Amino acid sequence: MRLRTPLSNAKGLGSAGEGAHHWWMQRLSSLALLPLTLWLAISIVLFPEMDYVSAVAWMQTPVAAIGMSLLVISLFYHVQLGLQVIIEDYVGGALKIASLIALNFTCIIMVFIGLYSIIKVSF
Amino acid sequence: MSVSQRPLSPHLQVYSWHLTMALSILHRMTGVFLSFGAVALVIVLASMASGSNAYSFAHDALTHPIGLLFLFAWTFALYFHMANGVRHLVWDAGLGLGKKVASSSGWYVLAFAVLATLASWLPMAIGAVS
């Protein structure tokens, strides 16, 4: 016996109405982070000097500015998706809603601070 | 909410530890820990935008022994979470789900994380010695 309507079956979005969107976005952001975090780790390891002038000069290169921007965006998207699941698993009631709101706001604020800083340094 | 007197289903403590479950928990723990690293990254970026004084404050904090300890732990957490994430992606493709394969891929992930962490800190260790 099938309880789902033919339309909901065709849409394949499940009871939450959004299907595998969260799951899929988590995988996509992880795929994006794979080269980006490796690039950052290798850049830091191979970076000879960590003083202010060298760090700014590095950030002013197009590769560093664009790579770091992509990293900040996909990193906090992945953080948001991952921590959301953990909060949903371990936190209940009103605290759950408050934590989720705080998480979303924090991630968005972090992305904007990151992007603003990168743009300010690179121009 | 009233406390239920009914028996509970078997929970974590009745199972003997396996590598796969330990790594599963470690994946979450490193994920949470790396989220704080992401915030630290943004703080460093913001300090660069705020000028040389703010940057040297962030630089001094991260090169302080406690800061270095955090950086080292973040390096390991990053490589572990990265390799174990790839392991998850392979599972999502329906591959490597057997009991033996899942255990051995776990050992490979741990080995990669340890080796990549040591390789990343090698230049600095050599610099400190010489």
gemmi code that builds the backbone of each chain (N, CA, C; Angstrom):
import gemmi

chains = {
    "A": [
        ("MET", (0.842, -1.203, 0.000), (0.000, 0.000, 0.000), (0.879, 1.257, 0.000)),
        ("ARG", (0.625, 2.148, -0.879), (1.363, 3.406, -0.922), (0.508, 4.515, -0.338)),
        ("LEU", (1.080, 5.244, 0.612), (0.328, 6.330, 1.249), (0.593, 7.674, 0.583)),
        ("ARG", (1.625, 7.736, -0.238), (1.977, 9.020, -0.839), (1.182, 9.240, -2.118)),
        ("THR", (0.853, 10.495, -2.375), (0.123, 10.814, -3.598), (1.063, 10.649, -4.791)),
        ("PRO", (0.521, 10.420, -5.985), (1.389, 10.300, -7.167), (2.263, 11.539, -7.369)),
        ("LEU", (1.712, 12.725, -7.044), (2.487, 13.963, -7.235), (3.696, 14.007, -6.303)),
        ("SER", (3.461, 13.690, -4.980), (4.576, 13.748, -4.034), (5.601, 12.665, -4.359)),
        ("ASN", (5.114, 11.555, -4.911), (6.014, 10.486, -5.307), (6.910, 10.946, -6.455)),
        ("ALA", (6.307, 11.662, -7.413), (7.063, 12.134, -8.571), (8.076, 13.204, -8.163)),
        ("LYS", (7.688, 14.070, -7.209), (8.600, 15.124, -6.756), (9.760, 14.540, -5.949)),
        ("GLY", (9.485, 13.439, -5.221), (10.545, 12.765, -4.477), (11.159, 13.617, -3.391)),
        ("LEU", (10.368, 14.495, -2.756), (10.926, 15.409, -1.764), (10.701, 14.949, -0.319)),
        ("GLY", (10.023, 13.816, -0.117), (9.859, 13.279, 1.232), (8.943, 14.107, 2.107)),
        ("SER", (8.856, 13.720, 3.404), (7.904, 14.365, 4.305), (8.326, 15.769, 4.697)),
        ("ALA", (9.639, 16.044, 4.682), (10.104, 17.376, 5.060), (9.924, 18.376, 3.917)),
        ("GLY", (9.635, 17.886, 2.730), (9.386, 18.767, 1.607), (10.626, 19.335, 0.949)),
        ("GLU", (11.814, 18.832, 1.326), (13.021, 19.353, 0.690), (13.950, 18.249, 0.204)),
        ("GLY", (13.482, 16.994, 0.324), (14.263, 15.895, -0.230), (15.659, 15.794, 0.336)),
        ("ALA", (16.614, 15.505, -0.533), (17.992, 15.284, -0.094), (18.834, 16.547, -0.237)),
        ("HIS", (18.167, 17.728, -0.239), (18.896, 18.971, -0.518), (20.036, 19.212, 0.476)),
        ("HIS", (19.733, 19.100, 1.793), (20.748, 19.339, 2.820), (21.917, 18.368, 2.646)),
        ("TRP", (21.571, 17.100, 2.485), (22.576, 16.044, 2.318), (23.458, 16.325, 1.107)),
        ("TRP", (22.818, 16.697, 0.002), (23.549, 16.907, -1.244), (24.439, 18.146, -1.166)),
        ("MET", (23.927, 19.226, -0.550), (24.724, 20.447, -0.408), (25.953, 20.201, 0.473)),
        ("GLN", (25.788, 19.335, 1.508), (26.920, 19.005, 2.372), (28.010, 18.307, 1.558)),
        ("ARG", (27.597, 17.406, 0.664), (28.567, 16.701, -0.187), (29.221, 17.658, -1.178)),
        ("LEU", (28.394, 18.527, -1.798), (28.943, 19.469, -2.786), (29.944, 20.418, -2.141)),
        ("SER", (29.597, 20.953, -0.938), (30.523, 21.878, -0.290), (31.797, 21.148, 0.141)),
        ("SER", (31.674, 19.880, 0.519), (32.879, 19.127, 0.895), (33.776, 18.933, -0.317)),
        ("LEU", (33.146, 18.711, -1.476), (33.916, 18.545, -2.708), (34.672, 19.826, -3.050)),
        ("ALA", (34.010, 20.983, -2.849), (34.651, 22.268, -3.121), (35.785, 22.516, -2.131)),
        ("LEU", (35.578, 22.090, -0.866), (36.574, 22.356, 0.172), (37.820, 21.497, 0.018)),
        ("LEU", (37.682, 20.370, -0.646), (38.818, 19.455, -0.790), (40.025, 20.152, -1.437)),
        ("PRO", (39.896, 20.719, -2.664), (41.046, 21.436, -3.234), (41.358, 22.737, -2.496)),
        ("LEU", (40.317, 23.447, -2.007), (40.548, 24.769, -1.415), (41.334, 24.682, -0.112)),
        ("THR", (40.980, 23.716, 0.771), (41.702, 23.614, 2.043), (43.105, 23.057, 1.815)),
        ("LEU", (43.238, 22.129, 0.843), (44.580, 21.619, 0.521), (45.455, 22.769, 0.027)),
        ("TRP", (44.886, 23.625, -0.821), (45.623, 24.775, -1.348), (46.061, 25.702, -0.212)),
        ("LEU", (45.147, 25.977, 0.740), (45.494, 26.850, 1.863), (46.587, 26.228, 2.715)),
        ("ALA", (46.439, 24.918, 3.018), (47.430, 24.241, 3.860), (48.797, 24.272, 3.191)),
        ("ILE", (48.847, 23.949, 1.891), (50.130, 23.941, 1.176), (50.705, 25.352, 1.104)),
        ("SER", (49.838, 26.356, 0.862), (50.311, 27.736, 0.794), (50.942, 28.164, 2.107)),
        ("ILE", (50.288, 27.815, 3.229), (50.819, 28.224, 4.534), (52.125, 27.503, 4.824)),
        ("VAL", (52.179, 26.195, 4.514), (53.393, 25.418, 4.799), (54.568, 25.943, 3.984)),
        ("LEU", (54.307, 26.273, 2.690), (55.401, 26.702, 1.818), (55.696, 28.187, 1.938)),
        ("PHE", (54.814, 28.918, 2.670), (54.997, 30.362, 2.762), (56.232, 30.667, 3.589)),
        ("PRO", (57.219, 31.370, 2.995), (58.478, 31.561, 3.726), (58.341, 32.530, 4.902)),
        ("GLU", (57.624, 33.638, 4.692), (57.539, 34.657, 5.743), (56.085, 34.893, 6.134)),
        ("MET", (55.859, 35.105, 7.418), (54.501, 35.314, 7.909), (54.296, 36.752, 8.393)),
        ("ASP", (55.265, 37.653, 8.100), (55.112, 39.031, 8.580), (54.014, 39.757, 7.797)),
        ("TYR", (53.627, 40.924, 8.312), (52.475, 41.648, 7.770), (52.631, 41.981, 6.285)),
        ("VAL", (53.814, 42.517, 5.912), (54.017, 42.959, 4.529), (53.910, 41.768, 3.559)),
        ("SER", (54.542, 40.637, 3.898), (54.490, 39.470, 3.016), (53.088, 38.896, 2.933)),
        ("ALA", (52.397, 38.877, 4.093), (51.052, 38.314, 4.111), (50.106, 39.144, 3.252)),
        ("VAL", (50.233, 40.489, 3.357), (49.381, 41.371, 2.547), (49.724, 41.219, 1.059)),
        ("ALA", (51.033, 41.147, 0.761), (51.454, 40.991, -0.636), (50.884, 39.704, -1.229)),
        ("TRP", (50.865, 38.640, -0.413), (50.302, 37.365, -0.888), (48.807, 37.506, -1.139)),
        ("MET", (48.132, 38.155, -0.180), (46.677, 38.285, -0.302), (46.290, 39.155, -1.495)),
        ("GLN", (47.218, 40.004, -1.950), (46.907, 40.887, -3.084), (47.043, 40.181, -4.430)),
        ("THR", (47.593, 38.970, -4.430), (47.631, 38.235, -5.695), (46.222, 37.732, -5.996)),
        ("PRO", (45.824, 37.742, -7.293), (44.457, 37.329, -7.645), (44.144, 35.908, -7.190)),
        ("VAL", (45.094, 34.991, -7.322), (44.843, 33.601, -6.941), (44.506, 33.506, -5.456)),
        ("ALA", (45.291, 34.225, -4.621), (45.057, 34.164, -3.178), (43.719, 34.808, -2.820)),
        ("ALA", (43.419, 35.984, -3.418), (42.189, 36.696, -3.067), (40.953, 35.896, -3.481)),
        ("ILE", (40.986, 35.355, -4.699), (39.828, 34.593, -5.183), (39.727, 33.253, -4.458)),
        ("GLY", (40.871, 32.583, -4.308), (40.870, 31.286, -3.615), (40.383, 31.420, -2.183)),
        ("MET", (40.848, 32.465, -1.488), (40.447, 32.662, -0.095), (38.960, 33.003, -0.008)),
        ("SER", (38.444, 33.788, -0.978), (37.015, 34.124, -0.982), (36.173, 32.863, -1.173)),
        ("LEU", (36.559, 32.039, -2.147), (35.825, 30.796, -2.380), (35.882, 29.901, -1.146)),
        ("LEU", (37.070, 29.885, -0.510), (37.235, 29.053, 0.682), (36.319, 29.513, 1.806)),
        ("VAL", (36.302, 30.831, 2.071), (35.481, 31.356, 3.174), (34.001, 31.032, 2.945)),
        ("ILE", (33.528, 31.203, 1.710), (32.115, 30.945, 1.419), (31.780, 29.460, 1.603)),
        ("SER", (32.554, 28.575, 0.942), (32.206, 27.153, 1.011), (32.470, 26.579, 2.398)),
        ("LEU", (33.494, 27.133, 3.099), (33.810, 26.658, 4.445), (32.654, 26.920, 5.404)),
        ("PHE", (32.126, 28.156, 5.400), (31.059, 28.456, 6.361), (29.721, 27.869, 5.937)),
        ("TYR", (29.544, 27.612, 4.653), (28.350, 26.866, 4.227), (28.420, 25.446, 4.792)),
        ("HIS", (29.602, 24.834, 4.689), (29.808, 23.476, 5.203), (29.684, 23.438, 6.726)),
        ("VAL", (30.249, 24.453, 7.400), (30.135, 24.549, 8.865), (28.660, 24.646, 9.263)),
        ("GLN", (27.907, 25.490, 8.557), (26.495, 25.675, 8.873), (25.737, 24.355, 8.728)),
        ("LEU", (25.967, 23.664, 7.613), (25.250, 22.409, 7.360), (25.621, 21.347, 8.393)),
        ("GLY", (26.915, 21.268, 8.715), (27.394, 20.237, 9.630), (26.949, 20.476, 11.062)),
        ("LEU", (27.145, 21.713, 11.561), (26.776, 22.007, 12.942), (25.259, 21.982, 13.123)),
        ("GLN", (24.515, 22.300, 12.053), (23.047, 22.235, 12.132), (22.605, 20.821, 12.517)),
        ("VAL", (23.194, 19.813, 11.859), (22.818, 18.427, 12.144), (23.175, 18.054, 13.579)),
        ("ILE", (24.352, 18.517, 14.033), (24.792, 18.186, 15.392), (23.856, 18.826, 16.414)),
        ("ILE", (23.476, 20.097, 16.182), (22.539, 20.768, 17.095), (21.195, 20.033, 17.102)),
        ("GLU", (20.720, 19.659, 15.923), (19.433, 18.949, 15.844), (19.493, 17.612, 16.572)),
        ("ASP", (20.679, 16.990, 16.609), (20.821, 15.691, 17.274), (20.862, 15.810, 18.794)),
        ("TYR", (21.526, 16.842, 19.303), (21.821, 16.873, 20.740), (21.100, 17.962, 21.517)),
        ("VAL", (20.519, 18.949, 20.844), (19.865, 20.051, 21.559), (18.358, 19.982, 21.295)),
        ("GLY", (17.571, 20.242, 22.340), (16.125, 20.150, 22.165), (15.409, 21.430, 22.575)),
        ("GLY", (14.147, 21.509, 22.210), (13.278, 22.593, 22.663), (13.653, 23.957, 22.143)),
        ("ALA", (13.425, 24.973, 23.007), (13.665, 26.354, 22.606), (15.149, 26.600, 22.355)),
        ("LEU", (15.994, 25.888, 23.131), (17.437, 26.068, 22.980), (17.891, 25.654, 21.587)),
        ("LYS", (17.195, 24.642, 21.029), (17.541, 24.181, 19.683), (17.305, 25.283, 18.658)),
        ("ILE", (16.131, 25.918, 18.754), (15.812, 27.001, 17.818), (16.813, 28.134, 17.976)),
        ("ALA", (17.093, 28.503, 19.264), (18.023, 29.605, 19.528), (19.414, 29.273, 18.981)),
        ("SER", (19.857, 28.012, 19.179), (21.184, 27.619, 18.702), (21.250, 27.671, 17.187)),
        ("LEU", (20.189, 27.207, 16.529), (20.188, 27.196, 15.065), (20.218, 28.614, 14.502)),
        ("ILE", (19.456, 29.516, 15.145), (19.456, 30.912, 14.694), (20.844, 31.519, 14.892)),
        ("ALA", (21.432, 31.272, 16.090), (22.767, 31.793, 16.374), (23.782, 31.249, 15.379)),
        ("LEU", (23.664, 29.956, 15.062), (24.588, 29.332, 14.107), (24.479, 30.001, 12.738)),
        ("ASN", (23.243, 30.161, 12.248), (23.053, 30.756, 10.925), (23.578, 32.185, 10.869)),
        ("PHE", (23.234, 32.983, 11.894), (23.702, 34.371, 11.916), (25.232, 34.421, 11.968)),
        ("THR", (25.831, 33.586, 12.852), (27.287, 33.603, 12.996), (27.966, 33.261, 11.668)),
        ("CYS", (27.471, 32.220, 10.995), (28.106, 31.806, 9.740), (28.009, 32.913, 8.688)),
        ("ILE", (26.850, 33.552, 8.597), (26.688, 34.622, 7.601), (27.590, 35.806, 7.940)),
        ("ILE", (27.646, 36.159, 9.244), (28.508, 37.266, 9.662), (29.971, 36.949, 9.352)),
        ("MET", (30.391, 35.700, 9.623), (31.777, 35.291, 9.369), (32.118, 35.415, 7.878)),
        ("VAL", (31.191, 35.000, 7.016), (31.423, 35.101, 5.571), (31.602, 36.558, 5.169)),
        ("PHE", (30.755, 37.436, 5.703), (30.849, 38.848, 5.307), (32.115, 39.502, 5.851)),
        ("ILE", (32.483, 39.198, 7.107), (33.738, 39.743, 7.639), (34.915, 39.253, 6.803)),
        ("GLY", (34.898, 37.955, 6.480), (35.982, 37.366, 5.696), (36.099, 38.017, 4.330)),
        ("LEU", (34.980, 38.107, 3.610), (35.011, 38.679, 2.257), (35.399, 40.152, 2.285)),
        ("TYR", (34.836, 40.905, 3.258), (35.180, 42.330, 3.362), (36.680, 42.489, 3.590)),
        ("SER", (37.237, 41.670, 4.499), (38.661, 41.777, 4.824), (39.518, 41.450, 3.603)),
        ("ILE", (39.144, 40.389, 2.880), (39.925, 39.997, 1.698), (39.898, 41.121, 0.667)),
        ("ILE", (38.702, 41.675, 0.426), (38.581, 42.735, -0.581), (39.346, 43.980, -0.144)),
        ("LYS", (39.246, 44.332, 1.160), (39.929, 45.524, 1.654), (41.451, 45.373, 1.514)),
        ("VAL", (41.973, 44.166, 1.829), (43.418, 43.958, 1.766), (43.888, 43.942, 0.306)),
        ("SER", (43.071, 43.381, -0.586), (43.581, 43.163, -1.943), (43.452, 44.385, -2.847)),
        ("PHE", (42.761, 45.445, -2.402), (42.701, 46.665, -3.251), (43.557, 47.796, -2.676)),
    ],
    "B": [
        ("MET", (8.193, 16.777, 31.030), (8.120, 15.431, 30.450), (8.296, 14.393, 31.558)),
        ("SER", (7.396, 13.395, 31.660), (7.518, 12.375, 32.695), (8.573, 11.350, 32.279)),
        ("VAL", (9.273, 10.855, 33.304), (10.322, 9.876, 33.028), (9.681, 8.512, 32.765)),
        ("SER", (9.999, 7.936, 31.631), (9.424, 6.644, 31.260), (10.118, 5.516, 32.017)),
        ("GLN", (9.321, 4.565, 32.528), (9.886, 3.424, 33.255), (10.152, 2.245, 32.324)),
        ("ARG", (9.836, 2.414, 31.062), (10.024, 1.296, 30.143), (11.507, 1.072, 29.853)),
        ("PRO", (11.886, -0.174, 29.550), (13.309, -0.439, 29.285), (13.799, 0.335, 28.058)),
        ("LEU", (15.046, 0.752, 28.125), (15.643, 1.490, 27.011), (16.273, 0.502, 26.027)),
        ("SER", (16.365, 0.909, 24.790), (17.052, 0.076, 23.809), (18.553, 0.110, 24.098)),
        ("PRO", (19.286, -0.899, 23.653), (20.731, -0.923, 23.923), (21.396, 0.356, 23.433)),
        ("HIS", (22.245, 0.928, 24.273), (22.905, 2.170, 23.905), (24.399, 1.920, 23.744)),
        ("LEU", (25.145, 3.004, 23.497), (26.571, 2.911, 23.167), (27.372, 1.986, 24.080)),
        ("GLN", (27.071, 2.049, 25.403), (27.970, 1.370, 26.343), (27.937, -0.154, 26.245)),
        ("VAL", (26.923, -0.749, 25.579), (26.891, -2.200, 25.497), (27.731, -2.715, 24.323)),
        ("TYR", (28.199, -1.831, 23.462), (28.985, -2.284, 22.311), (30.471, -2.199, 22.620)),
        ("SER", (31.231, -3.172, 22.114), (32.673, -3.059, 22.233), (33.157, -2.079, 21.160)),
        ("TRP", (34.266, -1.401, 21.468), (34.733, -0.354, 20.572), (35.305, -0.929, 19.278)),
        ("HIS", (34.918, -0.317, 18.182), (35.492, -0.669, 16.888), (36.079, 0.583, 16.271)),
        ("LEU", (37.015, 0.392, 15.360), (37.647, 1.530, 14.698), (36.604, 2.376, 13.983)),
        ("THR", (35.659, 1.709, 13.302), (34.700, 2.452, 12.492), (33.865, 3.409, 13.348)),
        ("MET", (33.439, 2.940, 14.536), (32.611, 3.832, 15.355), (33.453, 4.923, 16.009)),
        ("ALA", (34.690, 4.584, 16.355), (35.574, 5.604, 16.924), (35.832, 6.717, 15.902)),
        ("LEU", (36.066, 6.330, 14.647), (36.347, 7.321, 13.612), (35.108, 8.146, 13.294)),
        ("SER", (33.933, 7.505, 13.388), (32.681, 8.223, 13.141), (32.505, 9.344, 14.156)),
        ("ILE", (32.789, 9.031, 15.437), (32.693, 10.042, 16.486), (33.765, 11.104, 16.294)),
        ("LEU", (34.979, 10.638, 15.941), (36.084, 11.577, 15.728), (35.781, 12.530, 14.570)),
        ("HIS", (35.052, 12.045, 13.563), (34.697, 12.893, 12.421), (33.851, 14.083, 12.887)),
        ("ARG", (32.882, 13.807, 13.754), (32.046, 14.882, 14.297), (32.859, 15.812, 15.174)),
        ("MET", (33.695, 15.214, 16.044), (34.465, 16.043, 16.969), (35.425, 16.962, 16.217)),
        ("THR", (36.112, 16.403, 15.199), (37.027, 17.242, 14.427), (36.241, 18.301, 13.653)),
        ("GLY", (35.018, 17.962, 13.220), (34.182, 18.935, 12.513), (33.867, 20.135, 13.384)),
        ("VAL", (33.474, 19.864, 14.637), (33.177, 20.956, 15.573), (34.445, 21.771, 15.844)),
        ("PHE", (35.548, 21.063, 16.091), (36.815, 21.728, 16.397), (37.261, 22.602, 15.219)),
        ("LEU", (37.095, 22.082, 13.985), (37.503, 22.836, 12.800), (36.631, 24.069, 12.584)),
        ("SER", (35.375, 24.024, 13.069), (34.515, 25.208, 12.953), (35.128, 26.387, 13.699)),
        ("PHE", (35.739, 26.101, 14.862), (36.420, 27.154, 15.598), (37.664, 27.618, 14.841)),
        ("GLY", (38.316, 26.680, 14.152), (39.453, 27.050, 13.312), (39.028, 27.976, 12.184)),
        ("ALA", (37.822, 27.743, 11.645), (37.302, 28.597, 10.572), (37.110, 30.019, 11.086)),
        ("VAL", (36.621, 30.133, 12.323), (36.454, 31.458, 12.929), (37.836, 32.107, 13.131)),
        ("ALA", (38.813, 31.306, 13.551), (40.170, 31.830, 13.731), (40.732, 32.340, 12.408)),
        ("LEU", (40.434, 31.624, 11.325), (40.886, 32.058, 10.003), (40.314, 33.421, 9.656)),
        ("VAL", (39.026, 33.620, 9.935), (38.380, 34.907, 9.656), (38.983, 36.002, 10.541)),
        ("ILE", (39.322, 35.665, 11.797), (39.946, 36.659, 12.677), (41.291, 37.098, 12.099)),
        ("VAL", (42.067, 36.135, 11.572), (43.348, 36.488, 10.959), (43.126, 37.384, 9.742)),
        ("LEU", (42.140, 37.042, 8.910), (41.830, 37.870, 7.732), (41.435, 39.274, 8.157)),
        ("ALA", (40.580, 39.368, 9.191), (40.130, 40.677, 9.667), (41.298, 41.473, 10.232)),
        ("SER", (42.243, 40.782, 10.893), (43.399, 41.480, 11.464), (44.279, 42.040, 10.355)),
        ("MET", (44.368, 41.294, 9.230), (45.134, 41.803, 8.085), (44.503, 43.085, 7.552)),
        ("ALA", (43.156, 43.108, 7.527), (42.444, 44.275, 7.005), (42.537, 45.456, 7.963)),
        ("SER", (42.814, 45.165, 9.260), (42.824, 46.241, 10.258), (44.192, 46.899, 10.410)),
        ("GLY", (45.225, 46.377, 9.753), (46.529, 47.000, 9.827), (47.577, 46.156, 10.525)),
        ("SER", (48.829, 46.644, 10.515), (49.942, 45.818, 10.966), (49.900, 45.534, 12.464)),
        ("ASN", (49.356, 46.483, 13.270), (49.295, 46.244, 14.722), (48.374, 45.080, 15.053)),
        ("ALA", (47.166, 45.101, 14.456), (46.209, 44.027, 14.700), (46.757, 42.706, 14.181)),
        ("TYR", (47.421, 42.764, 13.011), (47.958, 41.522, 12.440), (49.035, 40.936, 13.338)),
        ("SER", (49.922, 41.789, 13.860), (51.002, 41.228, 14.689), (50.448, 40.689, 16.009)),
        ("PHE", (49.316, 41.255, 16.477), (48.664, 40.683, 17.669), (48.182, 39.261, 17.370)),
        ("ALA", (47.498, 39.082, 16.220), (47.017, 37.753, 15.829), (48.185, 36.810, 15.571)),
        ("HIS", (49.230, 37.359, 14.918), (50.417, 36.556, 14.608), (51.088, 36.065, 15.888)),
        ("ASP", (51.242, 36.986, 16.879), (51.874, 36.619, 18.148), (51.035, 35.580, 18.898)),
        ("ALA", (49.704, 35.740, 18.840), (48.824, 34.783, 19.529), (48.982, 33.386, 18.937)),
        ("LEU", (49.075, 33.314, 17.599), (49.143, 31.997, 16.954), (50.537, 31.376, 17.022)),
        ("THR", (51.570, 32.210, 17.232), (52.911, 31.643, 17.349), (53.321, 31.458, 18.816)),
        ("HIS", (52.453, 31.867, 19.745), (52.626, 31.525, 21.163), (52.488, 29.998, 21.267)),
        ("PRO", (53.205, 29.364, 22.230), (53.104, 27.894, 22.347), (51.673, 27.362, 22.347)),
        ("ILE", (50.756, 28.057, 23.053), (49.362, 27.583, 23.071), (48.736, 27.729, 21.681)),
        ("GLY", (49.055, 28.837, 21.011), (48.560, 29.042, 19.650), (49.076, 27.976, 18.705)),
        ("LEU", (50.372, 27.653, 18.840), (50.964, 26.616, 17.994), (50.313, 25.261, 18.248)),
        ("LEU", (49.982, 25.003, 19.529), (49.314, 23.750, 19.877), (47.962, 23.645, 19.161)),
        ("PHE", (47.228, 24.774, 19.164), (45.951, 24.804, 18.456), (46.151, 24.590, 16.956)),
        ("LEU", (47.155, 25.280, 16.374), (47.411, 25.142, 14.946), (47.746, 23.692, 14.596)),
        ("PHE", (48.561, 23.049, 15.469), (48.938, 21.659, 15.234), (47.703, 20.760, 15.289)),
        ("ALA", (46.864, 20.981, 16.303), (45.638, 20.172, 16.436), (44.695, 20.426, 15.259)),
        ("TRP", (44.613, 21.690, 14.813), (43.753, 21.992, 13.664), (44.286, 21.310, 12.407)),
        ("THR", (45.625, 21.245, 12.276), (46.200, 20.587, 11.106), (45.783, 19.123, 11.069)),
        ("PHE", (45.933, 18.430, 12.214), (45.553, 17.024, 12.257), (44.053, 16.872, 12.004)),
        ("ALA", (43.246, 17.720, 12.672), (41.791, 17.625, 12.518), (41.393, 17.844, 11.057)),
        ("LEU", (42.061, 18.808, 10.403), (41.745, 19.097, 9.000), (42.043, 17.892, 8.113)),
        ("TYR", (43.247, 17.325, 8.241), (43.627, 16.196, 7.375), (42.761, 14.971, 7.673)),
        ("PHE", (42.437, 14.778, 8.950), (41.577, 13.632, 9.278), (40.180, 13.814, 8.693)),
        ("HIS", (39.586, 15.002, 8.960), (38.221, 15.267, 8.514), (38.148, 15.229, 6.978)),
        ("MET", (39.224, 15.707, 6.341), (39.293, 15.714, 4.877), (39.327, 14.280, 4.332)),
        ("ALA", (40.257, 13.467, 4.851), (40.392, 12.098, 4.341), (39.158, 11.259, 4.687)),
        ("ASN", (38.650, 11.445, 5.912), (37.466, 10.680, 6.298), (36.238, 11.150, 5.515)),
        ("GLY", (36.236, 12.424, 5.125), (35.162, 12.938, 4.280), (35.181, 12.271, 2.916)),
        ("VAL", (36.376, 12.083, 2.363), (36.500, 11.368, 1.083), (36.002, 9.934, 1.251)),
        ("ARG", (36.336, 9.328, 2.423), (35.859, 7.965, 2.721), (34.332, 7.940, 2.708)),
        ("HIS", (33.716, 9.000, 3.288), (32.257, 9.088, 3.272), (31.719, 9.234, 1.845)),
        ("LEU", (32.415, 10.033, 1.016), (31.968, 10.228, -0.368), (32.022, 8.906, -1.133)),
        ("VAL", (33.070, 8.111, -0.864), (33.172, 6.801, -1.519), (32.016, 5.903, -1.067)),
        ("TRP", (31.703, 5.960, 0.247), (30.554, 5.193, 0.745), (29.264, 5.637, 0.060)),
        ("ASP", (29.129, 6.984, -0.115), (27.925, 7.507, -0.761), (27.780, 6.965, -2.174)),
        ("ALA", (28.908, 6.655, -2.808), (28.860, 6.082, -4.147), (28.525, 4.591, -4.081)),
        ("GLY", (28.361, 4.062, -2.863), (27.980, 2.663, -2.687), (29.162, 1.717, -2.658)),
        ("LEU", (30.363, 2.268, -2.507), (31.566, 1.434, -2.534), (32.196, 1.334, -1.142)),
        ("GLY", (32.894, 0.247, -0.893), (33.694, 0.099, 0.320), (32.901, -0.009, 1.604)),
        ("LEU", (31.673, -0.524, 1.507), (30.822, -0.594, 2.698), (30.974, -1.904, 3.473)),
        ("GLY", (31.744, -2.841, 2.963), (31.945, -4.114, 3.657), (32.657, -3.913, 4.988)),
        ("LYS", (32.470, -4.888, 5.917), (33.032, -4.740, 7.264), (34.550, -4.597, 7.228)),
        ("LYS", (35.210, -5.492, 6.467), (36.679, -5.491, 6.414), (37.198, -4.241, 5.707)),
        ("VAL", (36.563, -3.894, 4.564), (37.017, -2.728, 3.786), (36.845, -1.449, 4.587)),
        ("ALA", (35.717, -1.331, 5.291), (35.450, -0.106, 6.053), (36.482, 0.074, 7.160)),
        ("SER", (36.937, -1.054, 7.741), (37.972, -0.967, 8.779), (39.308, -0.575, 8.175)),
        ("SER", (39.691, -1.225, 7.070), (41.012, -0.934, 6.516), (41.063, 0.479, 5.947)),
        ("SER", (39.956, 0.952, 5.339), (39.974, 2.333, 4.849), (40.110, 3.299, 6.025)),
        ("GLY", (39.567, 2.919, 7.180), (39.721, 3.744, 8.381), (41.173, 3.870, 8.801)),
        ("TRP", (41.892, 2.748, 8.736), (43.324, 2.800, 9.079), (44.095, 3.659, 8.085)),
        ("TYR", (43.743, 3.570, 6.792), (44.401, 4.415, 5.787), (44.166, 5.893, 6.077)),
        ("VAL", (42.915, 6.217, 6.454), (42.568, 7.610, 6.767), (43.421, 8.115, 7.932)),
        ("LEU", (43.528, 7.295, 9.003), (44.328, 7.690, 10.162), (45.792, 7.869, 9.783)),
        ("ALA", (46.317, 6.927, 8.979), (47.721, 6.996, 8.561), (47.961, 8.260, 7.749)),
        ("PHE", (47.033, 8.562, 6.820), (47.188, 9.785, 6.018), (47.201, 11.008, 6.917)),
        ("ALA", (46.255, 11.057, 7.874), (46.139, 12.233, 8.740), (47.429, 12.449, 9.526)),
        ("VAL", (47.987, 11.369, 10.080), (49.214, 11.493, 10.869), (50.379, 11.929, 9.983)),
        ("LEU", (50.537, 11.256, 8.829), (51.668, 11.560, 7.953), (51.565, 12.972, 7.387)),
        ("ALA", (50.371, 13.377, 6.947), (50.207, 14.712, 6.366), (50.443, 15.789, 7.420)),
        ("THR", (50.027, 15.519, 8.675), (50.266, 16.485, 9.750), (51.766, 16.649, 9.985)),
        ("LEU", (52.468, 15.512, 10.080), (53.913, 15.581, 10.316), (54.611, 16.258, 9.147)),
        ("ALA", (54.214, 15.923, 7.907), (54.840, 16.522, 6.724), (54.625, 18.035, 6.710)),
        ("SER", (53.444, 18.479, 7.157), (53.140, 19.912, 7.140), (53.987, 20.680, 8.152)),
        ("TRP", (54.322, 20.037, 9.259), (55.077, 20.731, 10.306), (56.579, 20.502, 10.191)),
        ("LEU", (56.979, 19.642, 9.245), (58.397, 19.341, 9.074), (59.226, 20.582, 8.741)),
        ("PRO", (58.792, 21.420, 7.735), (59.598, 22.604, 7.419), (59.831, 23.490, 8.634)),
        ("MET", (58.793, 23.666, 9.467), (58.912, 24.515, 10.635), (59.824, 23.881, 11.680)),
        ("ALA", (59.718, 22.549, 11.835), (60.573, 21.851, 12.796), (62.030, 21.972, 12.380)),
        ("ILE", (62.297, 21.827, 11.067), (63.673, 21.965, 10.565), (64.163, 23.384, 10.798)),
        ("GLY", (63.277, 24.362, 10.535), (63.632, 25.766, 10.741), (63.957, 26.074, 12.193)),
        ("ALA", (63.231, 25.428, 13.115), (63.443, 25.675, 14.543), (64.762, 25.083, 15.011)),
        ("VAL", (65.155, 23.940, 14.404), (66.384, 23.272, 14.825), (67.596, 24.005, 14.277)),
        ("SER", (67.541, 24.364, 12.981), (68.715, 24.972, 12.346), (68.811, 26.465, 12.657)),
    ],
}
model = gemmi.Model(1)
for chain_id, residues in chains.items():
    chain = gemmi.Chain(chain_id)
    for i, (resn, *xyz) in enumerate(residues, 1):
        res = gemmi.Residue()
        res.name, res.seqid = resn, gemmi.SeqId(i, " ")
        for name, pos in zip(("N", "CA", "C"), xyz):
            atom = gemmi.Atom()
            atom.name, atom.element = name, gemmi.Element(name[0])
            atom.pos, atom.b_iso = gemmi.Position(*pos), 0.0
            res.add_atom(atom)
        chain.add_residue(res)
    model.add_chain(chain)
structure = gemmi.Structure()
structure.add_model(model)
structure.setup_entities()
